[in-house]
Amino acid sequence: MDQGSQEDEAIQQVLAILREAGRPLTTREISEETRKRLVRCPDATIVFLNRLRQRGVIHGERSKEFRGWVWWVD
């Protein structure tokens, strides 16, 4: 599997995780779920999620309540 298709698979899995959760998830929660699904993000999870946020694929913001980033989809 080439790197582009690995990234596409990771994007689809992250979107599925967020949609199934139905609520914002922390970076740690997403990371744990991707490990369970045997999905490897092309970069460190936080870097990958931030790139998706910058591209408008997902939303994310820093949360004082969770002391880190939370991520969600519309």
PDB file of N, CA, C, O and CB in Angstrom:
ATOM      1  N   MET A   1       0.851  -1.176   0.000  1.00  0.00           N
ATOM      2  CA  MET A   1       0.000   0.000   0.000  1.00  0.00           C
ATOM      3  C   MET A   1       0.894   1.237   0.000  1.00  0.00           C
ATOM      4  O   MET A   1       1.805   1.347   0.821  1.00  0.00           O
ATOM      5  CB  MET A   1      -0.967  -0.001   1.226  1.00  0.00           C
ATOM      6  N   ASP A   2       0.636   2.169  -0.922  1.00  0.00           N
ATOM      7  CA  ASP A   2       1.491   3.349  -0.973  1.00  0.00           C
ATOM      8  C   ASP A   2       1.073   4.364   0.090  1.00  0.00           C
ATOM      9  O   ASP A   2       0.020   4.246   0.716  1.00  0.00           O
ATOM     10  CB  ASP A   2       1.442   3.987  -2.370  1.00  0.00           C
ATOM     11  N   GLN A   3       1.933   5.358   0.269  1.00  0.00           N
ATOM     12  CA  GLN A   3       1.707   6.324   1.344  1.00  0.00           C
ATOM     13  C   GLN A   3       0.415   7.109   1.154  1.00  0.00           C
ATOM     14  O   GLN A   3      -0.275   7.409   2.129  1.00  0.00           O
ATOM     15  CB  GLN A   3       2.875   7.283   1.433  1.00  0.00           C
ATOM     16  N   GLY A   4       0.080   7.443  -0.088  1.00  0.00           N
ATOM     17  CA  GLY A   4      -1.158   8.182  -0.342  1.00  0.00           C
ATOM     18  C   GLY A   4      -2.383   7.403   0.065  1.00  0.00           C
ATOM     19  O   GLY A   4      -3.298   7.957   0.674  1.00  0.00           O
ATOM     20  N   SER A   5      -2.414   6.115  -0.264  1.00  0.00           N
ATOM     21  CA  SER A   5      -3.580   5.318   0.112  1.00  0.00           C
ATOM     22  C   SER A   5      -3.593   5.045   1.614  1.00  0.00           C
ATOM     23  O   SER A   5      -4.666   4.903   2.202  1.00  0.00           O
ATOM     24  CB  SER A   5      -3.597   3.994  -0.667  1.00  0.00           C
ATOM     25  N   GLN A   6      -2.419   4.968   2.247  1.00  0.00           N
ATOM     26  CA  GLN A   6      -2.377   4.829   3.712  1.00  0.00           C
ATOM     27  C   GLN A   6      -2.967   6.072   4.362  1.00  0.00           C
ATOM     28  O   GLN A   6      -3.733   5.979   5.321  1.00  0.00           O
ATOM     29  CB  GLN A   6      -0.921   4.598   4.210  1.00  0.00           C
ATOM     30  N   GLU A   7      -2.606   7.229   3.834  1.00  0.00           N
ATOM     31  CA  GLU A   7      -3.140   8.476   4.393  1.00  0.00           C
ATOM     32  C   GLU A   7      -4.644   8.554   4.182  1.00  0.00           C
ATOM     33  O   GLU A   7      -5.376   8.954   5.088  1.00  0.00           O
ATOM     34  CB  GLU A   7      -2.451   9.697   3.755  1.00  0.00           C
ATOM     35  N   ASP A   8      -5.117   8.174   2.986  1.00  0.00           N
ATOM     36  CA  ASP A   8      -6.563   8.179   2.718  1.00  0.00           C
ATOM     37  C   ASP A   8      -7.291   7.266   3.692  1.00  0.00           C
ATOM     38  O   ASP A   8      -8.342   7.631   4.218  1.00  0.00           O
ATOM     39  CB  ASP A   8      -6.852   7.740   1.268  1.00  0.00           C
ATOM     40  N   GLU A   9      -6.737   6.077   3.938  1.00  0.00           N
ATOM     41  CA  GLU A   9      -7.344   5.132   4.882  1.00  0.00           C
ATOM     42  C   GLU A   9      -7.380   5.733   6.283  1.00  0.00           C
ATOM     43  O   GLU A   9      -8.383   5.614   6.986  1.00  0.00           O
ATOM     44  CB  GLU A   9      -6.566   3.795   4.893  1.00  0.00           C
ATOM     45  N   ALA A  10      -6.292   6.377   6.685  1.00  0.00           N
ATOM     46  CA  ALA A  10      -6.240   6.993   8.018  1.00  0.00           C
ATOM     47  C   ALA A  10      -7.270   8.107   8.135  1.00  0.00           C
ATOM     48  O   ALA A  10      -7.934   8.228   9.165  1.00  0.00           O
ATOM     49  CB  ALA A  10      -4.830   7.543   8.308  1.00  0.00           C
ATOM     50  N   ILE A  11      -7.411   8.920   7.098  1.00  0.00           N
ATOM     51  CA  ILE A  11      -8.408  10.001   7.109  1.00  0.00           C
ATOM     52  C   ILE A  11      -9.801   9.418   7.267  1.00  0.00           C
ATOM     53  O   ILE A  11     -10.578   9.889   8.097  1.00  0.00           O
ATOM     54  CB  ILE A  11      -8.323  10.846   5.813  1.00  0.00           C
ATOM     55  N   GLN A  12     -10.129   8.397   6.478  1.00  0.00           N
ATOM     56  CA  GLN A  12     -11.452   7.780   6.551  1.00  0.00           C
ATOM     57  C   GLN A  12     -11.715   7.197   7.936  1.00  0.00           C
ATOM     58  O   GLN A  12     -12.826   7.302   8.455  1.00  0.00           O
ATOM     59  CB  GLN A  12     -11.590   6.688   5.488  1.00  0.00           C
ATOM     60  N   GLN A  13     -10.699   6.586   8.533  1.00  0.00           N
ATOM     61  CA  GLN A  13     -10.876   6.003   9.864  1.00  0.00           C
ATOM     62  C   GLN A  13     -11.077   7.086  10.928  1.00  0.00           C
ATOM     63  O   GLN A  13     -11.910   6.932  11.821  1.00  0.00           O
ATOM     64  CB  GLN A  13      -9.666   5.132  10.224  1.00  0.00           C
ATOM     65  N   VAL A  14     -10.325   8.164  10.836  1.00  0.00           N
ATOM     66  CA  VAL A  14     -10.482   9.268  11.795  1.00  0.00           C
ATOM     67  C   VAL A  14     -11.889   9.854  11.672  1.00  0.00           C
ATOM     68  O   VAL A  14     -12.546  10.118  12.678  1.00  0.00           O
ATOM     69  CB  VAL A  14      -9.404  10.375  11.554  1.00  0.00           C
ATOM     70  N   LEU A  15     -12.345  10.054  10.438  1.00  0.00           N
ATOM     71  CA  LEU A  15     -13.702  10.572  10.239  1.00  0.00           C
ATOM     72  C   LEU A  15     -14.744   9.612  10.804  1.00  0.00           C
ATOM     73  O   LEU A  15     -15.707  10.044  11.437  1.00  0.00           O
ATOM     74  CB  LEU A  15     -13.968  10.819   8.747  1.00  0.00           C
ATOM     75  N   ALA A  16     -14.559   8.316  10.579  1.00  0.00           N
ATOM     76  CA  ALA A  16     -15.503   7.319  11.101  1.00  0.00           C
ATOM     77  C   ALA A  16     -15.510   7.334  12.627  1.00  0.00           C
ATOM     78  O   ALA A  16     -16.572   7.269  13.245  1.00  0.00           O
ATOM     79  CB  ALA A  16     -15.144   5.907  10.585  1.00  0.00           C
ATOM     80  N   ILE A  17     -14.341   7.420  13.229  1.00  0.00           N
ATOM     81  CA  ILE A  17     -14.241   7.449  14.693  1.00  0.00           C
ATOM     82  C   ILE A  17     -15.000   8.656  15.252  1.00  0.00           C
ATOM     83  O   ILE A  17     -15.766   8.530  16.207  1.00  0.00           O
ATOM     84  CB  ILE A  17     -12.754   7.493  15.139  1.00  0.00           C
ATOM     85  N   LEU A  18     -14.780   9.815  14.653  1.00  0.00           N
ATOM     86  CA  LEU A  18     -15.434  11.029  15.137  1.00  0.00           C
ATOM     87  C   LEU A  18     -16.944  10.975  14.917  1.00  0.00           C
ATOM     88  O   LEU A  18     -17.711  11.381  15.790  1.00  0.00           O
ATOM     89  CB  LEU A  18     -14.848  12.257  14.444  1.00  0.00           C
ATOM     90  N   ARG A  19     -17.377  10.477  13.755  1.00  0.00           N
ATOM     91  CA  ARG A  19     -18.823  10.383  13.492  1.00  0.00           C
ATOM     92  C   ARG A  19     -19.494   9.405  14.446  1.00  0.00           C
ATOM     93  O   ARG A  19     -20.567   9.686  14.979  1.00  0.00           O
ATOM     94  CB  ARG A  19     -19.081   9.952  12.039  1.00  0.00           C
ATOM     95  N   GLU A  20     -18.857   8.254  14.659  1.00  0.00           N
ATOM     96  CA  GLU A  20     -19.436   7.244  15.548  1.00  0.00           C
ATOM     97  C   GLU A  20     -19.519   7.743  16.985  1.00  0.00           C
ATOM     98  O   GLU A  20     -20.449   7.394  17.712  1.00  0.00           O
ATOM     99  CB  GLU A  20     -18.616   5.960  15.494  1.00  0.00           C
ATOM    100  N   ALA A  21     -18.557   8.552  17.394  1.00  0.00           N
ATOM    101  CA  ALA A  21     -18.557   9.070  18.769  1.00  0.00           C
ATOM    102  C   ALA A  21     -19.708  10.046  18.981  1.00  0.00           C
ATOM    103  O   ALA A  21     -20.320  10.071  20.049  1.00  0.00           O
ATOM    104  CB  ALA A  21     -17.216   9.760  19.087  1.00  0.00           C
ATOM    105  N   GLY A  22     -19.999  10.849  17.961  1.00  0.00           N
ATOM    106  CA  GLY A  22     -21.081  11.818  18.087  1.00  0.00           C
ATOM    107  C   GLY A  22     -20.799  12.938  19.068  1.00  0.00           C
ATOM    108  O   GLY A  22     -21.711  13.659  19.473  1.00  0.00           O
ATOM    109  N   ARG A  23     -19.546  13.088  19.450  1.00  0.00           N
ATOM    110  CA  ARG A  23     -19.145  14.146  20.378  1.00  0.00           C
ATOM    111  C   ARG A  23     -17.674  14.440  20.128  1.00  0.00           C
ATOM    112  O   ARG A  23     -16.979  13.624  19.524  1.00  0.00           O
ATOM    113  CB  ARG A  23     -19.399  13.734  21.879  1.00  0.00           C
ATOM    114  N   PRO A  24     -17.189  15.588  20.579  1.00  0.00           N
ATOM    115  CA  PRO A  24     -15.757  15.862  20.434  1.00  0.00           C
ATOM    116  C   PRO A  24     -14.923  14.830  21.207  1.00  0.00           C
ATOM    117  O   PRO A  24     -15.277  14.433  22.317  1.00  0.00           O
ATOM    118  CB  PRO A  24     -15.430  17.290  20.928  1.00  0.00           C
ATOM    119  N   LEU A  25     -13.828  14.413  20.605  1.00  0.00           N
ATOM    120  CA  LEU A  25     -12.913  13.472  21.245  1.00  0.00           C
ATOM    121  C   LEU A  25     -11.555  14.121  21.452  1.00  0.00           C
ATOM    122  O   LEU A  25     -11.145  14.989  20.682  1.00  0.00           O
ATOM    123  CB  LEU A  25     -12.771  12.192  20.405  1.00  0.00           C
ATOM    124  N   THR A  26     -10.866  13.695  22.495  1.00  0.00           N
ATOM    125  CA  THR A  26      -9.512  14.195  22.735  1.00  0.00           C
ATOM    126  C   THR A  26      -8.539  13.480  21.802  1.00  0.00           C
ATOM    127  O   THR A  26      -8.854  12.441  21.222  1.00  0.00           O
ATOM    128  CB  THR A  26      -9.097  13.995  24.223  1.00  0.00           C
ATOM    129  N   THR A  27      -7.371  14.054  21.676  1.00  0.00           N
ATOM    130  CA  THR A  27      -6.319  13.422  20.880  1.00  0.00           C
ATOM    131  C   THR A  27      -6.044  12.019  21.400  1.00  0.00           C
ATOM    132  O   THR A  27      -5.890  11.086  20.611  1.00  0.00           O
ATOM    133  CB  THR A  27      -5.028  14.268  20.906  1.00  0.00           C
ATOM    134  N   ARG A  28      -5.980  11.862  22.705  1.00  0.00           N
ATOM    135  CA  ARG A  28      -5.718  10.547  23.306  1.00  0.00           C
ATOM    136  C   ARG A  28      -6.802   9.535  22.925  1.00  0.00           C
ATOM    137  O   ARG A  28      -6.494   8.392  22.586  1.00  0.00           O
ATOM    138  CB  ARG A  28      -5.628  10.669  24.839  1.00  0.00           C
ATOM    139  N   GLU A  29      -8.074   9.955  22.982  1.00  0.00           N
ATOM    140  CA  GLU A  29      -9.165   9.037  22.633  1.00  0.00           C
ATOM    141  C   GLU A  29      -9.072   8.594  21.172  1.00  0.00           C
ATOM    142  O   GLU A  29      -9.280   7.421  20.859  1.00  0.00           O
ATOM    143  CB  GLU A  29     -10.526   9.704  22.893  1.00  0.00           C
ATOM    144  N   ILE A  30      -8.761   9.528  20.288  1.00  0.00           N
ATOM    145  CA  ILE A  30      -8.622   9.179  18.867  1.00  0.00           C
ATOM    146  C   ILE A  30      -7.434   8.247  18.675  1.00  0.00           C
ATOM    147  O   ILE A  30      -7.524   7.260  17.945  1.00  0.00           O
ATOM    148  CB  ILE A  30      -8.453  10.452  17.997  1.00  0.00           C
ATOM    149  N   SER A  31      -6.337   8.557  19.320  1.00  0.00           N
ATOM    150  CA  SER A  31      -5.147   7.723  19.217  1.00  0.00           C
ATOM    151  C   SER A  31      -5.416   6.296  19.692  1.00  0.00           C
ATOM    152  O   SER A  31      -5.002   5.335  19.044  1.00  0.00           O
ATOM    153  CB  SER A  31      -4.008   8.334  20.023  1.00  0.00           C
ATOM    154  N   GLU A  32      -6.106   6.161  20.815  1.00  0.00           N
ATOM    155  CA  GLU A  32      -6.439   4.831  21.340  1.00  0.00           C
ATOM    156  C   GLU A  32      -7.337   4.072  20.372  1.00  0.00           C
ATOM    157  O   GLU A  32      -7.148   2.877  20.145  1.00  0.00           O
ATOM    158  CB  GLU A  32      -7.126   4.948  22.712  1.00  0.00           C
ATOM    159  N   GLU A  33      -8.304   4.764  19.809  1.00  0.00           N
ATOM    160  CA  GLU A  33      -9.236   4.103  18.893  1.00  0.00           C
ATOM    161  C   GLU A  33      -8.540   3.696  17.595  1.00  0.00           C
ATOM    162  O   GLU A  33      -8.819   2.622  17.061  1.00  0.00           O
ATOM    163  CB  GLU A  33     -10.425   5.025  18.584  1.00  0.00           C
ATOM    164  N   THR A  34      -7.646   4.528  17.082  1.00  0.00           N
ATOM    165  CA  THR A  34      -6.933   4.141  15.858  1.00  0.00           C
ATOM    166  C   THR A  34      -6.051   2.927  16.120  1.00  0.00           C
ATOM    167  O   THR A  34      -5.908   2.068  15.249  1.00  0.00           O
ATOM    168  CB  THR A  34      -6.080   5.315  15.326  1.00  0.00           C
ATOM    169  N   ARG A  35      -5.461   2.846  17.298  1.00  0.00           N
ATOM    170  CA  ARG A  35      -4.657   1.660  17.644  1.00  0.00           C
ATOM    171  C   ARG A  35      -5.525   0.407  17.685  1.00  0.00           C
ATOM    172  O   ARG A  35      -5.124  -0.645  17.186  1.00  0.00           O
ATOM    173  CB  ARG A  35      -3.955   1.859  19.007  1.00  0.00           C
ATOM    174  N   LYS A  36      -6.716   0.518  18.279  1.00  0.00           N
ATOM    175  CA  LYS A  36      -7.640  -0.628  18.340  1.00  0.00           C
ATOM    176  C   LYS A  36      -8.001  -1.114  16.943  1.00  0.00           C
ATOM    177  O   LYS A  36      -8.136  -2.314  16.705  1.00  0.00           O
ATOM    178  CB  LYS A  36      -8.919  -0.251  19.109  1.00  0.00           C
ATOM    179  N   ARG A  37      -8.157  -0.157  16.016  1.00  0.00           N
ATOM    180  CA  ARG A  37      -8.555  -0.490  14.640  1.00  0.00           C
ATOM    181  C   ARG A  37      -7.346  -0.815  13.761  1.00  0.00           C
ATOM    182  O   ARG A  37      -7.490  -1.053  12.562  1.00  0.00           O
ATOM    183  CB  ARG A  37      -9.345   0.672  14.024  1.00  0.00           C
ATOM    184  N   LEU A  38      -6.170  -0.825  14.356  1.00  0.00           N
ATOM    185  CA  LEU A  38      -4.919  -1.123  13.643  1.00  0.00           C
ATOM    186  C   LEU A  38      -4.671  -0.159  12.492  1.00  0.00           C
ATOM    187  O   LEU A  38      -4.173  -0.543  11.434  1.00  0.00           O
ATOM    188  CB  LEU A  38      -4.943  -2.548  13.115  1.00  0.00           C
ATOM    189  N   VAL A  39      -5.033   1.107  12.724  1.00  0.00           N
ATOM    190  CA  VAL A  39      -4.800   2.158  11.736  1.00  0.00           C
ATOM    191  C   VAL A  39      -3.609   2.967  12.209  1.00  0.00           C
ATOM    192  O   VAL A  39      -3.529   3.344  13.378  1.00  0.00           O
ATOM    193  CB  VAL A  39      -6.067   3.067  11.539  1.00  0.00           C
ATOM    194  N   ARG A  40      -2.691   3.230  11.307  1.00  0.00           N
ATOM    195  CA  ARG A  40      -1.523   4.016  11.658  1.00  0.00           C
ATOM    196  C   ARG A  40      -1.597   5.358  10.951  1.00  0.00           C
ATOM    197  O   ARG A  40      -1.633   5.421   9.722  1.00  0.00           O
ATOM    198  CB  ARG A  40      -0.221   3.270  11.293  1.00  0.00           C
ATOM    199  N   CYS A  41      -1.620   6.433  11.733  1.00  0.00           N
ATOM    200  CA  CYS A  41      -1.600   7.774  11.139  1.00  0.00           C
ATOM    201  C   CYS A  41      -0.238   7.988  10.505  1.00  0.00           C
ATOM    202  O   CYS A  41       0.773   7.546  11.050  1.00  0.00           O
ATOM    203  CB  CYS A  41      -1.905   8.883  12.205  1.00  0.00           C
ATOM    204  N   PRO A  42      -0.195   8.666   9.355  1.00  0.00           N
ATOM    205  CA  PRO A  42       1.083   8.881   8.665  1.00  0.00           C
ATOM    206  C   PRO A  42       2.108   9.652   9.505  1.00  0.00           C
ATOM    207  O   PRO A  42       3.311   9.455   9.332  1.00  0.00           O
ATOM    208  CB  PRO A  42       0.840   9.624   7.373  1.00  0.00           C
ATOM    209  N   ASP A  43       1.658  10.514  10.399  1.00  0.00           N
ATOM    210  CA  ASP A  43       2.535  11.288  11.284  1.00  0.00           C
ATOM    211  C   ASP A  43       2.100  10.991  12.712  1.00  0.00           C
ATOM    212  O   ASP A  43       1.223  10.162  12.950  1.00  0.00           O
ATOM    213  CB  ASP A  43       2.471  12.842  10.971  1.00  0.00           C
ATOM    214  N   ALA A  44       2.723  11.677  13.649  1.00  0.00           N
ATOM    215  CA  ALA A  44       2.224  11.609  15.025  1.00  0.00           C
ATOM    216  C   ALA A  44       0.753  12.020  14.991  1.00  0.00           C
ATOM    217  O   ALA A  44       0.370  12.877  14.194  1.00  0.00           O
ATOM    218  CB  ALA A  44       3.065  12.538  16.004  1.00  0.00           C
ATOM    219  N   THR A  45      -0.063  11.426  15.834  1.00  0.00           N
ATOM    220  CA  THR A  45      -1.510  11.668  15.793  1.00  0.00           C
ATOM    221  C   THR A  45      -1.847  13.148  15.851  1.00  0.00           C
ATOM    222  O   THR A  45      -2.667  13.622  15.065  1.00  0.00           O
ATOM    223  CB  THR A  45      -2.193  10.948  16.937  1.00  0.00           C
ATOM    224  N   ILE A  46      -1.234  13.886  16.764  1.00  0.00           N
ATOM    225  CA  ILE A  46      -1.550  15.309  16.901  1.00  0.00           C
ATOM    226  C   ILE A  46      -1.195  16.077  15.635  1.00  0.00           C
ATOM    227  O   ILE A  46      -1.936  16.973  15.233  1.00  0.00           O
ATOM    228  CB  ILE A  46      -0.811  15.905  18.100  1.00  0.00           C
ATOM    229  N   VAL A  47      -0.080  15.744  15.005  1.00  0.00           N
ATOM    230  CA  VAL A  47       0.339  16.416  13.765  1.00  0.00           C
ATOM    231  C   VAL A  47      -0.653  16.103  12.651  1.00  0.00           C
ATOM    232  O   VAL A  47      -1.066  16.995  11.910  1.00  0.00           O
ATOM    233  CB  VAL A  47       1.775  15.978  13.352  1.00  0.00           C
ATOM    234  N   PHE A  48      -1.030  14.834  12.537  1.00  0.00           N
ATOM    235  CA  PHE A  48      -1.971  14.403  11.503  1.00  0.00           C
ATOM    236  C   PHE A  48      -3.329  15.089  11.689  1.00  0.00           C
ATOM    237  O   PHE A  48      -3.905  15.603  10.731  1.00  0.00           O
ATOM    238  CB  PHE A  48      -2.138  12.868  11.532  1.00  0.00           C
ATOM    239  N   LEU A  49      -3.835  15.093  12.924  1.00  0.00           N
ATOM    240  CA  LEU A  49      -5.124  15.719  13.192  1.00  0.00           C
ATOM    241  C   LEU A  49      -5.071  17.219  12.913  1.00  0.00           C
ATOM    242  O   LEU A  49      -6.030  17.779  12.381  1.00  0.00           O
ATOM    243  CB  LEU A  49      -5.548  15.465  14.641  1.00  0.00           C
ATOM    244  N   ASN A  50      -3.985  17.866  13.259  1.00  0.00           N
ATOM    245  CA  ASN A  50      -3.865  19.299  13.010  1.00  0.00           C
ATOM    246  C   ASN A  50      -3.826  19.588  11.511  1.00  0.00           C
ATOM    247  O   ASN A  50      -4.403  20.577  11.058  1.00  0.00           O
ATOM    248  CB  ASN A  50      -2.608  19.857  13.692  1.00  0.00           C
ATOM    249  N   ARG A  51      -3.155  18.740  10.743  1.00  0.00           N
ATOM    250  CA  ARG A  51      -3.148  18.928   9.280  1.00  0.00           C
ATOM    251  C   ARG A  51      -4.560  18.794   8.714  1.00  0.00           C
ATOM    252  O   ARG A  51      -4.956  19.552   7.829  1.00  0.00           O
ATOM    253  CB  ARG A  51      -2.205  17.901   8.602  1.00  0.00           C
ATOM    254  N   LEU A  52      -5.319  17.818   9.234  1.00  0.00           N
ATOM    255  CA  LEU A  52      -6.709  17.667   8.781  1.00  0.00           C
ATOM    256  C   LEU A  52      -7.538  18.889   9.162  1.00  0.00           C
ATOM    257  O   LEU A  52      -8.396  19.323   8.393  1.00  0.00           O
ATOM    258  CB  LEU A  52      -7.340  16.394   9.380  1.00  0.00           C
ATOM    259  N   ARG A  53      -7.287  19.440  10.334  1.00  0.00           N
ATOM    260  CA  ARG A  53      -7.988  20.660  10.761  1.00  0.00           C
ATOM    261  C   ARG A  53      -7.652  21.816   9.836  1.00  0.00           C
ATOM    262  O   ARG A  53      -8.543  22.556   9.417  1.00  0.00           O
ATOM    263  CB  ARG A  53      -7.621  21.023  12.215  1.00  0.00           C
ATOM    264  N   GLN A  54      -6.385  21.977   9.515  1.00  0.00           N
ATOM    265  CA  GLN A  54      -5.970  23.076   8.646  1.00  0.00           C
ATOM    266  C   GLN A  54      -6.562  22.958   7.242  1.00  0.00           C
ATOM    267  O   GLN A  54      -6.801  23.966   6.578  1.00  0.00           O
ATOM    268  CB  GLN A  54      -4.455  23.125   8.560  1.00  0.00           C
ATOM    269  N   ARG A  55      -6.795  21.732   6.798  1.00  0.00           N
ATOM    270  CA  ARG A  55      -7.397  21.496   5.479  1.00  0.00           C
ATOM    271  C   ARG A  55      -8.919  21.592   5.518  1.00  0.00           C
ATOM    272  O   ARG A  55      -9.565  21.536   4.471  1.00  0.00           O
ATOM    273  CB  ARG A  55      -6.984  20.128   4.951  1.00  0.00           C
ATOM    274  N   GLY A  56      -9.508  21.736   6.723  1.00  0.00           N
ATOM    275  CA  GLY A  56     -10.950  21.845   6.848  1.00  0.00           C
ATOM    276  C   GLY A  56     -11.679  20.508   6.850  1.00  0.00           C
ATOM    277  O   GLY A  56     -12.902  20.470   6.713  1.00  0.00           O
ATOM    278  N   VAL A  57     -10.939  19.408   7.004  1.00  0.00           N
ATOM    279  CA  VAL A  57     -11.555  18.074   7.017  1.00  0.00           C
ATOM    280  C   VAL A  57     -12.253  17.820   8.346  1.00  0.00           C
ATOM    281  O   VAL A  57     -13.336  17.235   8.383  1.00  0.00           O
ATOM    282  CB  VAL A  57     -10.494  16.982   6.757  1.00  0.00           C
ATOM    283  N   ILE A  58     -11.634  18.260   9.437  1.00  0.00           N
ATOM    284  CA  ILE A  58     -12.203  18.127  10.777  1.00  0.00           C
ATOM    285  C   ILE A  58     -12.055  19.464  11.495  1.00  0.00           C
ATOM    286  O   ILE A  58     -11.384  20.371  11.002  1.00  0.00           O
ATOM    287  CB  ILE A  58     -11.507  16.976  11.583  1.00  0.00           C
ATOM    288  N   HIS A  59     -12.682  19.578  12.653  1.00  0.00           N
ATOM    289  CA  HIS A  59     -12.551  20.770  13.487  1.00  0.00           C
ATOM    290  C   HIS A  59     -11.776  20.402  14.737  1.00  0.00           C
ATOM    291  O   HIS A  59     -11.822  19.261  15.199  1.00  0.00           O
ATOM    292  CB  HIS A  59     -13.943  21.364  13.850  1.00  0.00           C
ATOM    293  N   GLY A  60     -11.072  21.366  15.273  1.00  0.00           N
ATOM    294  CA  GLY A  60     -10.347  21.125  16.509  1.00  0.00           C
ATOM    295  C   GLY A  60     -10.070  22.427  17.229  1.00  0.00           C
ATOM    296  O   GLY A  60      -9.932  23.490  16.622  1.00  0.00           O
ATOM    297  N   GLU A  61      -9.993  22.307  18.553  1.00  0.00           N
ATOM    298  CA  GLU A  61      -9.622  23.479  19.354  1.00  0.00           C
ATOM    299  C   GLU A  61      -9.036  23.002  20.672  1.00  0.00           C
ATOM    300  O   GLU A  61      -9.270  21.879  21.120  1.00  0.00           O
ATOM    301  CB  GLU A  61     -10.852  24.414  19.600  1.00  0.00           C
ATOM    302  N   ARG A  62      -8.268  23.897  21.272  1.00  0.00           N
ATOM    303  CA  ARG A  62      -7.695  23.576  22.578  1.00  0.00           C
ATOM    304  C   ARG A  62      -8.787  23.666  23.628  1.00  0.00           C
ATOM    305  O   ARG A  62      -9.633  24.560  23.594  1.00  0.00           O
ATOM    306  CB  ARG A  62      -6.513  24.525  22.925  1.00  0.00           C
ATOM    307  N   SER A  63      -8.753  22.732  24.555  1.00  0.00           N
ATOM    308  CA  SER A  63      -9.768  22.679  25.606  1.00  0.00           C
ATOM    309  C   SER A  63      -9.084  22.747  26.964  1.00  0.00           C
ATOM    310  O   SER A  63      -8.252  21.903  27.296  1.00  0.00           O
ATOM    311  CB  SER A  63     -10.630  21.390  25.489  1.00  0.00           C
ATOM    312  N   LYS A  64      -9.446  23.762  27.746  1.00  0.00           N
ATOM    313  CA  LYS A  64      -8.916  23.846  29.109  1.00  0.00           C
ATOM    314  C   LYS A  64      -9.492  22.720  29.960  1.00  0.00           C
ATOM    315  O   LYS A  64      -8.810  22.168  30.824  1.00  0.00           O
ATOM    316  CB  LYS A  64      -9.240  25.222  29.741  1.00  0.00           C
ATOM    317  N   GLU A  65     -10.751  22.389  29.708  1.00  0.00           N
ATOM    318  CA  GLU A  65     -11.418  21.329  30.460  1.00  0.00           C
ATOM    319  C   GLU A  65     -10.675  19.991  30.317  1.00  0.00           C
ATOM    320  O   GLU A  65     -10.472  19.277  31.299  1.00  0.00           O
ATOM    321  CB  GLU A  65     -12.874  21.180  29.986  1.00  0.00           C
ATOM    322  N   PHE A  66     -10.276  19.664  29.084  1.00  0.00           N
ATOM    323  CA  PHE A  66      -9.593  18.393  28.836  1.00  0.00           C
ATOM    324  C   PHE A  66      -8.071  18.534  28.820  1.00  0.00           C
ATOM    325  O   PHE A  66      -7.348  17.553  28.643  1.00  0.00           O
ATOM    326  CB  PHE A  66     -10.060  17.810  27.521  1.00  0.00           C
ATOM    327  N   ARG A  67      -7.600  19.758  29.005  1.00  0.00           N
ATOM    328  CA  ARG A  67      -6.169  20.061  29.015  1.00  0.00           C
ATOM    329  C   ARG A  67      -5.442  19.532  27.781  1.00  0.00           C
ATOM    330  O   ARG A  67      -4.404  18.877  27.877  1.00  0.00           O
ATOM    331  CB  ARG A  67      -5.534  19.485  30.259  1.00  0.00           C
ATOM    332  N   GLY A  68      -6.011  19.831  26.640  1.00  0.00           N
ATOM    333  CA  GLY A  68      -5.430  19.420  25.358  1.00  0.00           C
ATOM    334  C   GLY A  68      -6.396  19.754  24.246  1.00  0.00           C
ATOM    335  O   GLY A  68      -7.335  20.529  24.425  1.00  0.00           O
ATOM    336  N   TRP A  69      -6.155  19.161  23.104  1.00  0.00           N
ATOM    337  CA  TRP A  69      -7.012  19.404  21.944  1.00  0.00           C
ATOM    338  C   TRP A  69      -8.201  18.465  21.952  1.00  0.00           C
ATOM    339  O   TRP A  69      -8.101  17.320  22.391  1.00  0.00           O
ATOM    340  CB  TRP A  69      -6.222  19.243  20.644  1.00  0.00           C
ATOM    341  N   VAL A  70      -9.349  18.969  21.454  1.00  0.00           N
ATOM    342  CA  VAL A  70     -10.508  18.134  21.156  1.00  0.00           C
ATOM    343  C   VAL A  70     -10.831  18.316  19.676  1.00  0.00           C
ATOM    344  O   VAL A  70     -10.588  19.369  19.088  1.00  0.00           O
ATOM    345  CB  VAL A  70     -11.743  18.506  22.068  1.00  0.00           C
ATOM    346  N   TRP A  71     -11.386  17.256  19.095  1.00  0.00           N
ATOM    347  CA  TRP A  71     -11.610  17.192  17.641  1.00  0.00           C
ATOM    348  C   TRP A  71     -13.026  16.722  17.369  1.00  0.00           C
ATOM    349  O   TRP A  71     -13.571  15.921  18.129  1.00  0.00           O
ATOM    350  CB  TRP A  71     -10.584  16.247  16.954  1.00  0.00           C
ATOM    351  N   TRP A  72     -13.644  17.221  16.267  1.00  0.00           N
ATOM    352  CA  TRP A  72     -14.984  16.802  15.915  1.00  0.00           C
ATOM    353  C   TRP A  72     -15.238  17.054  14.434  1.00  0.00           C
ATOM    354  O   TRP A  72     -14.482  17.750  13.757  1.00  0.00           O
ATOM    355  CB  TRP A  72     -16.020  17.532  16.774  1.00  0.00           C
ATOM    356  N   VAL A  73     -16.339  16.457  13.954  1.00  0.00           N
ATOM    357  CA  VAL A  73     -16.806  16.699  12.581  1.00  0.00           C
ATOM    358  C   VAL A  73     -18.222  17.237  12.691  1.00  0.00           C
ATOM    359  O   VAL A  73     -18.910  17.027  13.690  1.00  0.00           O
ATOM    360  CB  VAL A  73     -16.752  15.383  11.687  1.00  0.00           C
ATOM    361  N   ASP A  74     -18.648  17.942  11.632  1.00  0.00           N
ATOM    362  CA  ASP A  74     -20.030  18.459  11.602  1.00  0.00           C
ATOM    363  C   ASP A  74     -20.998  17.351  11.238  1.00  0.00           C
ATOM    364  O   ASP A  74     -22.204  17.585  11.162  1.00  0.00           O
ATOM    365  CB  ASP A  74     -20.164  19.628  10.598  1.00  0.00           C
TER     366      ASP A  74
END
